[in-house]
Amino acid sequence: MHNRHLPAFGRRFWIALCFASIWGANLGDFFAHVLGLGHLKGLPFLAAALGFILMIERFDRFAHEAWYWAAIVVVRTAATNVADLFCGDLRLPRLRVSVALALALTIAVALVWSAWRRSAGRGTGIAADRKRLILSADSGYWFCMLLAGTLGTMLGDYASHDLHLGDAKAAVVLSLPLACLFAAGGRGRLWLPGFYWVTVVMVRATGTAVGDLFAQRGVLGLSLSTVVTGIAFVLMLLIASAHTSRVTSWEEN
């Protein structure tokens, strides 16, 4: 994904990722249950959607973040269905699958980071600064994002169901370590690959609990929650983009 389509790395990025995680949790369940695709049949459609986004993005010469966030939502939706496929359809233990996913994510991040560093060192067009290494949004990045999203979904469901906290308590409990990560992430620590991906996993875990809470029949219900969280995500991006444009215009003047 070209640099002109990557988001600025900062507070707005993490807020948008939180909103995308909640919406993606609802979208995954919407695909599986409301559209009747199940946890497996919807995955080829999501893979095709991601491929379409990454292909069309190459021809877009305008600078904006829409392609990046569209890909994030698609990958997050797929991660929800992959997690539910493992532990719902296949009935695999969530804790064991979570350990396996954590190991796989660690290995994938290490390999991808090593490849990024070698490419930057050879001057092959990938910028050497940590932001571009973290947010290069290449195939390795999206694979890691799928692993992180699946692991986060597992952890969110584990807290809600296996620990019997329920969605509301799980959302509160999971938000505490996430808040600690945000608080400790100053002075560039969120640029570190390990810190970045652990935070992404916790965003996904918390978003799963929050999304499932909104989707309960006594709250909004799945269909309405999917619409509401989607609108909230898009509005947040539009408002943040307008604010950034005003700040940039003011600084230039």
Secondary structure, 3 states (H helix, E strand, C coil): CCHHHCCCCCHHHHHHHHHHHHHHHHHHHHHHHHCCCHHHHHHHHHHHHHHHHHHHHCCCCCCCCHHHHHHHHHHHHHHHHHHHHHHHHCCCCHHHHHHHHHHHHHHHHHHHHHHHHHHHHHCCCCCCCHHHHHCCCCHHHHHHHHHHHHHHHHHHHHHHHHCCCHHHHHHHHHHHHHHHHHHHCCCCHHHCHHHHHHHHHHHHHHHHHHHHHHCCCCCCCHHHHHHHHHHHHHHHHHHHHHHHHHHHHHHHC
